[in-house]
Amino acid sequence: MNGEEWTNFRLTEEQEMIRDTARKFAEEQLLPQAVDIDLEARFPAETFRQMAELGFLGLPISEEMGGAGMGYFAYCLALEEIAKVCASTALGLEAHISLCTYLIDSFASEEQRRKYVPDLASGEKLGSFGLTEPEAGSDAGGTRTVARRDGDSYVIDGRKAFITNANHAGTFVITARTDSESSTGTKGISAFIVERDTPGFHIEKGETKLGMRGSDWANLVFEGMRVPVENRIGGEGEGFQFFMKTLDAGRVAIGALALGIAEGAYERALRYAQERMAFGKPLAKQQAVAFKLAEMATRIECARHLVYHGCRLKDQGVEAFAKEAAMAKVVASEAATFCADEAIQIHGGYGYTAEYHVERMYRDAKLCEIGEGTSEICRLVISRRILAD
Ligand SMILES: Cc1cc2nc3c(=O)[nH]c(=O)nc-3n(C[C@H](O)[C@H](O)[C@H](O)COP(=O)(O)OP(=O)(O)OC[C@H]3O[C@@H](n4cnc5c(N)ncnc54)[C@H](O)[C@@H]3O)c2cc1C
């Protein structure tokens, strides 16, 4: 009995096909460039075009909206396989699908969905999600960007920080206050779709990053940016809940991405420990090394259970899964940093070099404990749910 049968995570033929296609794509296309795009901090635009051709940019989006209609689980399996080899590429894909495309597809009007989702699902346009501000990250209710109504449009002023895909995206979803500038509550926050060429919208270069260096990020600057009223998603003041619900599903996807990093690091460490000789025998024959591998494998299985469970809940249409999503993200992201750290240790000095990939995985893994709700915020979400039950 293999792991998937044992854990009752038997995949459908379609899901297996997506996983295998993603695995082959990652090994053939991503592996040869993963080290270079990290060292050069280069977004692999051509890779995104290839993924668009494979239908990956709209994997879980319905066929009616131009996607592949494969469901969230299949999409997360693809993310996992891609992240095993190149987490930067997985992060760009995740932000495009889980954060931007899904938000519009789930919460926008029929007219807005028809206008924006097909181009995103086909990969004609890349999507981006602007929630974080220089002074409002975990505390997103502290959003300072303001949208003032002026006839048939809103005039938006403010800025967003650390926004993935920003330099390459054509469609952005952002939050802005529509109540008053001095307000800090979440009820006055609205959501807007912003097109790249909107006058008053500028992209400002992002900082140098620790990891995920092959993924793109930048700051968004809005100076008197005029957005038509028809680009507001939902009513005034409804935007915050759309963004928070989007982050629930996003946390499952970041969990899948982290699971991929953990597995990638573990597989490399396992192979190395069996090949590298020291004191007359392979490293893996040293109990101290074998126990590291045992701990890595155990944490990966824990993460897989929680991530796949989150995927199933999402595909079953369960709405209240914030706790499960946060658990999946915490366990998988901490498994990723743990496994990448131990993989470097098992590789010794070679693990400290770019050539062996695990140092990149270590730097990439850290993002998973920060983006889309830090581990502390995820534990806050979990604790609030268990105390309310
Ligand atoms: C590579 C990368 C890509 C990103 N992409 C995007 C994107 O596409 N779109 C987007 O909107 N944002 C994006 N972000 C931003 C990310 O979501 C935020 O960095 C994250 O939410 C944390 O916010 P902050 O950086 O302001 O940290 P802060 O909120 O200032 O937190 C600092 C520390 O304090 C802790 N803390 C804060 N509040 C509490 C509390 N109540 N209890 C306990 N501890 C607390 C945090 O856990 C953290 O450890 C990205 C970030 C990175 C690094």
The ligand as a Tripos MOL2 file, in Angstrom:
@<TRIPOS>MOLECULE
LIG
   53    58     1     0     0
SMALL
NO_CHARGES

@<TRIPOS>ATOM
      1 C1          8.1280   37.4130   -0.7100 C.3       1 LIG1
      2 C2          6.8760   38.1020   -0.2260 C.ar      1 LIG1
      3 C3          5.8070   38.2240   -1.0790 C.ar      1 LIG1
      4 C4          4.6610   38.9220   -0.6660 C.ar      1 LIG1
      5 N1          3.6170   39.0630   -1.5390 N.ar      1 LIG1
      6 C5          2.5340   39.7990   -1.1730 C.ar      1 LIG1
      7 C6          1.4630   40.0310   -2.1000 C.ar      1 LIG1
      8 O1          1.4870   39.5580   -3.2500 O.2       1 LIG1
      9 N2          0.4300   40.8020   -1.7070 N.ar      1 LIG1
     10 C7          0.3570   41.3420   -0.4450 C.ar      1 LIG1
     11 O2         -0.6160   42.0260   -0.1590 O.2       1 LIG1
     12 N3          1.3510   41.1230    0.4610 N.ar      1 LIG1
     13 C8          2.4340   40.3760    0.1240 C.ar      1 LIG1
     14 N4          3.4580   40.1610    1.0330 N.ar      1 LIG1
     15 C9          3.3750   40.7650    2.3430 C.3       1 LIG1
     16 C10         3.1000   39.7750    3.4860 C.3       1 LIG1
     17 O3          1.7880   39.2720    3.3760 O.3       1 LIG1
     18 C11         3.3710   40.5040    4.7940 C.3       1 LIG1
     19 O4          4.7700   40.7190    4.8620 O.3       1 LIG1
     20 C12         2.9030   39.7210    6.0130 C.3       1 LIG1
     21 O5          1.4940   39.6710    6.0350 O.3       1 LIG1
     22 C13         3.3980   40.3240    7.3170 C.3       1 LIG1
     23 O6          3.1410   41.7010    7.3800 O.3       1 LIG1
     24 P1          4.3270   42.7330    7.7500 P.3       1 LIG1
     25 O7          5.4620   42.4320    6.8470 O.co2     1 LIG1
     26 O8          3.7780   44.1000    7.7540 O.co2     1 LIG1
     27 O9          4.7740   42.3180    9.2100 O.3       1 LIG1
     28 P2          4.0680   42.8130   10.5860 P.3       1 LIG1
     29 O10         2.6000   42.6870   10.4520 O.co2     1 LIG1
     30 O11         4.6170   44.1170   10.9650 O.co2     1 LIG1
     31 O12         4.5840   41.7150   11.5860 O.3       1 LIG1
     32 C14         5.9080   41.7180   12.1470 C.3       1 LIG1
     33 C15         5.9960   40.5890   13.1540 C.3       1 LIG1
     34 O13         5.0590   40.8180   14.2350 O.3       1 LIG1
     35 C16         4.2130   39.6860   14.3670 C.3       1 LIG1
     36 N5          2.8720   40.1250   14.7440 N.ar      1 LIG1
     37 C17         2.1180   41.1140   14.1960 C.ar      1 LIG1
     38 N6          0.9180   41.1780   14.7900 N.ar      1 LIG1
     39 C18         0.8890   40.1910   15.7160 C.ar      1 LIG1
     40 C19        -0.0890   39.7270   16.6600 C.ar      1 LIG1
     41 N7         -1.3130   40.2750   16.7500 N.pl3     1 LIG1
     42 N8          0.2250   38.6980   17.4620 N.ar      1 LIG1
     43 C20         1.4530   38.1080   17.3870 C.ar      1 LIG1
     44 N9          2.4170   38.5040   16.5210 N.ar      1 LIG1
     45 C21         2.1310   39.5210   15.6980 C.ar      1 LIG1
     46 C22         4.2010   39.0310   12.9960 C.3       1 LIG1
     47 O14         3.8050   37.6600   13.0780 O.3       1 LIG1
     48 C23         5.6400   39.2160   12.5650 C.3       1 LIG1
     49 O15         6.4270   38.2160   13.1560 O.3       1 LIG1
     50 C24         4.5960   39.4540    0.6430 C.ar      1 LIG1
     51 C25         5.6820   39.2960    1.5190 C.ar      1 LIG1
     52 C26         6.8130   38.6360    1.0990 C.ar      1 LIG1
     53 C27         7.9680   38.5150    2.0640 C.3       1 LIG1
@<TRIPOS>BOND
     1     1     2 1
     2     2     3 ar
     3     2    52 ar
     4     3     4 ar
     5     4     5 ar
     6     4    50 ar
     7     5     6 ar
     8     6     7 ar
     9     6    13 1
    10     7     8 2
    11     7     9 ar
    12     9    10 ar
    13    10    11 2
    14    10    12 ar
    15    12    13 ar
    16    13    14 ar
    17    14    15 1
    18    14    50 ar
    19    15    16 1
    20    16    17 1
    21    16    18 1
    22    18    19 1
    23    18    20 1
    24    20    21 1
    25    20    22 1
    26    22    23 1
    27    23    24 1
    28    24    25 2
    29    24    26 1
    30    24    27 1
    31    27    28 1
    32    28    29 2
    33    28    30 1
    34    28    31 1
    35    31    32 1
    36    32    33 1
    37    33    34 1
    38    33    48 1
    39    34    35 1
    40    35    36 1
    41    35    46 1
    42    36    37 ar
    43    36    45 ar
    44    37    38 ar
    45    38    39 ar
    46    39    40 ar
    47    39    45 ar
    48    40    41 1
    49    40    42 ar
    50    42    43 ar
    51    43    44 ar
    52    44    45 ar
    53    46    47 1
    54    46    48 1
    55    48    49 1
    56    50    51 ar
    57    51    52 ar
    58    52    53 1
@<TRIPOS>SUBSTRUCTURE
     1 LIG1         1 GROUP 0 **** ****
